[in-house]
Amino acid sequence: MRRDEIQEVNERVKQESVFIERLRQEIAKVIVGQNYIIERLLIGLLADGHILLEGVPGLAKTMSVSTLAQAISAKFQRIQFTPDLLPADLIGTQIYNLKDAAFKVKKGPIFANIILADEINRAPAKVQSALLEAMQEQQVTIGEETFKLNDPFLVLATQNPIEQEGTYPLPEAQVDRFMLKLNITYPNRKEEQQILKRMAEVGKKIKVEPVVKPEEILKARGVINQVYLDEKLEGYIVDIVMATREPEVFKIDVKDYIEYGASPRATIYLALAAKAYAFLHGRGYVIPQDIKKIGHDVLRHRIIVTYEAEADEITSENIIDKIFDTIEVP
């Protein structure tokens, strides 16, 4: 891409990203701090990627997602995942109509733009399988009929750590469908005091106004596709993902700690997320720092560690750190 073309994309990014500030301000009415969560939710929204949020209860995971949804003029559905949830409760079912002597489809809550799958790891495998088709194909099958889902369609799922009682590990195939996995931590002291001042009132509810239309998001996605990613940076992304599968080729001593490396989907998502990150920061081109900033969120749930790693208390985060420290930045 020529310099003048990059400049043109830069101008388009500045024009089409104006709504981001409106969205941030509306979300900030409710959410204190948590810039990391908000920025990553926006990346998922802009890059058309589902997001998994993990953290102990009470860290505003659900509130962050519902506040984002309220700030967008789109259909929002919260689905509480429980051990007794059935696939029909999610996607819908066929009901026999005595009057017409025929089956009629009753659509489930999955037919919305933004889905909050709350405590996703509390539901059984059948429900996870039903959600898998929706996430990957943006369609669901009820009986013999297949229905397209709305556009944009985004699954924002929360889960408590696996150690919490009554939770189950998600299937690897499903975890891989999430573009980003966010690890949510406690707020700092200053933020906690702000939360206290803002929220410690009985029955207080802060009204969030819809300030963004789905059309603006879809238009922004078109601009993100044009964000320039240099060929050297493409090679950098490929090297990072390849290093999770064959670390010895890159002289990274973690082979015994990796059971499975990241799939090709990680390569695609890392590029898309880096472009969306550049867009959020008003640039029409990707820089290496964009890839580094978003890399952990794209890779942490795609590297399956061995028992040896667990015994040595080595996590996927440690492995990603080593990879980023070793792979040369172009």
N, C-alpha and C positions, 0 to 999 in steps of 0.2 A: 504494500500500500504506500502511495506517495505521501510526502509531507502535507500537501494541500488537502488530500483526501482525509488524512487523520485530523487535520484542523477542522474540516467540515463535520466529521463525526463528533468532535469535541463540542462544536456549537450546538449540534442536535442534542447531545447529552445534557448540556446546560438548559436547553429549552424544555426538554421532556422530563427532566428530573425535578422541576419546580414543585410538583405535588408531594415529593418526599418530605420537605420541610413542614408542610401542612400536616402530614401524617404523623411525623415525629412530635410536633407540638400537641396534637390531640391526644396521643398516647401518653405524653408526659403529664397530662392532667391527672392520670390515675397511677401510673407506674413511676416510682422513684428510682433513679439510677438505672441499674440493669441495662446499660447501653449495649453491652455484649449481646444480650438476648434480643433486644429490639432490632439491632443491626442485622443479626443473623436471620430473624424472621422476615425482614425486608428482602434479604438476599434470596431466601426461599421463594418469596412471593414474586420477585422479579425474574428469577431464573427458572421458575416452574418446577421447583423441587420440594418434595415433602421433607418435613423436619421432625426429628425425635428429640424431645427435651427430657433429660434425666436429672433428678435431684430429690432430696428428701421432701416430705410434705411441708407446705407453708412457705415456699420460696417464690410465690407469684407466677408459677408456670402457667397455670390455668388462666389466671387473671390477665397475663400478658397476651395470650392468644385471643381471649374473648375481647379484650380492649382493641387489639388490632382489627379484629373482624367487625366490631361496631363502628370503627372509623372508616370502613369501606362500605359503599352502597351495594352490598352483595348479600346473597342468602347464606346465613350461618347456622350450623347445627352442632350442638354439643351432644356427644354420645358417651354415656358413662359405661365403660367396659366392666363387666362383672362376670364371675364364673358361670352364671346361668344364662348369659346372653346367647341368643341363637342367630345364625346367619340371616334369617328372615327379619329379625329385629333391626338389622343393619341395612340390608339391600331392598327388602320388601318381599311380597309373596303373592301368590295367586289365590283369589277368593272366588268361590262358586256363587254365581248370581242366579237364584231360583227363578226370578222373573224372566231373564233372558235364556236360561238353561245353558249358560256358558261361563267360563272362567274369566275373571277380570283381574288385571294386575293392580295391586296397591303398592305404590312406590314407598321405599323406606327413607330414613333420614340421610342416607348417603347422597341423595339427589340435592346437593347444595354446592355453593362455590367454595366455602371454607368449612372444613370438618375438624372439630376438636375431638380427637379420640382420647378421652380422659382415662388415665391409668390403663393404657392399652395392654400391658402385660398381665392383666388380671383375667383376660378372656381366654376361652379354650381354643384349640387349634382350628376347629371348623370355622370359627368367626374370623380368625387371622387369614385363612385361605380365601374367604369371601372378600376380605379387604384387599388382598393381594392383587386380584384382577382389577379392582377399581383403581388402585394406585399405579399399576403398570400400564394398563390398556385404556384407562379413563372410560371404562364401560363396565356394566354389570349384566349378568345373565339371570333372568328370572323365568323358571320353567324352560321353554324352548325359545324365548325371545331375548334378544340382546338390546340393551338401551345405552345410548351415549350419555355420559355425564356432562355437567355444565362446564363452561370455559370462562374464566379460570377455575380449576379444580385443585384444591390444595388440602392435604392431610397434615395437620399439626398434632402430633401425638405426644402425650406426657406419660412418663413411667417413673415409678419409684425404683430405687436400687433393688437388685435381685434378692439381696439379703432380707428385704422387708417381707413380712409374713403374707402368704397367700398370693405371691407373684410367681410368674413362670417366664423362663427365657423365651424371647421371640425367635421364630425360625430364622436361620441365617439368610435364606432367600428373601425374607420380608425385610430384615434389617438393611439389606443391601439396596432396597428400593428407596430408602431415605437418603436424600442428598446430603443432609447434615445431621450430626448428632451433637447436641449441646449438653455440656455438663454444667448444671446450674449450682452456683455456690452461694454462701450467705452474704448479705450486704455488709458493708463496712459500718463503723460506729456512726459516722455522720449521716449516712443514708438511713440507718435504722431509726435514728432520732427524727428524721424527716418523715419516715413512714408513721411513726408514733403520732406526730403532730397532725398529719393529714388524715389518718384512718381511725384514730382512737375516739370515735364518736358513735354512740349507739344508733343503729339504723341509717347511718350516712351512706348515700349512694351518689357517686359523681357521674353526671350525665356525659356520655361521649357522643359527639355528633358525627354523622358520616360526612367526611370531607374529600373522599376520593371515589371515583367511579371505576368499575371494572374495565371500561374502555381505555382509561388512562394507563392502567397496568398492562393491558395487552399491547398498547402502542409503545410503551416503554420497553417491553420485551423485544419488539422489532428493532429498536435502537441498540439494545444490548447485543443482539446478533451481529451488529456492525462494528462493535468495539474491537479495536485492532489487537490481535495477539500475535506477536512476532514469532517467526519460525524457531528461533533459538529458545524462546520461552515454551513453545510447544514441546521441544526436545527436553527441556528442564522438567516439565510436568510428566512426560513419559518416563524419564529416568527415575523420578521420585516414586512413581507407582511400580516400576520394574524392580526397584530396590526393595520393595516389600515382599517380592517373590523370590528374587535371587540376590540377596544382600552381599553374598560372597563375591559376585562380579564387580561390585562397587567397593570392595574391601571394607565392608561393614560387618563386624563380628557379632551378628545377632541371629544367624541361621538356626541355631538350636532353640531359639525362643519363639520362632514363627511356625505355627501349624499351617495356616493358609494366609497368603498375601491378598492384596486388594484386587478386585476384579476390574476388567476394562471399563465398567461403569464408573469407577473412581476417576479414571483419566478424563472421561467426558464431563463428569460433575465438577472436577477441580478446575477445568477450563471455563465452564459456564459460571461457576461461583466466583471465580477471579474476575470475569467480565462484569458480573453484577456488582461486585465490590468496587471495581473501578468506576462504574456508573454512579454508585452511591456517593463517591468522592469527586464527582464532577469531571471525570476523565474519559476520553474516547479511546484510551489505549491501556493495556495491562502492563504493570511493572512487576519485577520479581517479588517485591514486598507484598503485593496483593495475594500472590500464591502462598507465600509463607503465612500470612495472616489467617487465611481460610483453610490451610492445609490440614490442621489437626481436626477440624470439624468434619471434613470430608473423609478422613482416613481412620479416625479412632475406632469406629465400629466395623471397619472392614478388615482389620488385621486380627486374626484369631491366634492367640498366644498358646504355647504348649504348656503341659503340666510343669515342665522344668522352669519355664518363665514364672509361673505362679509360685513355685517353691522358692525361687530366688527373688520374689516380689518385683518382677519386671512386668510393667504394663505396656499396652500398645502405645501409650503416651511417650514412655521412655524410648521405645523403638523409633517412633516418628521423630522425636528430638534428635536421635543419632543420625537418622537419614538426612534431615535438614541441615545438620551440622557438617555432614560429610559431602553431600552432593554439591558440586561447584555451581555457583550462581553465574549464569551467562552475562 
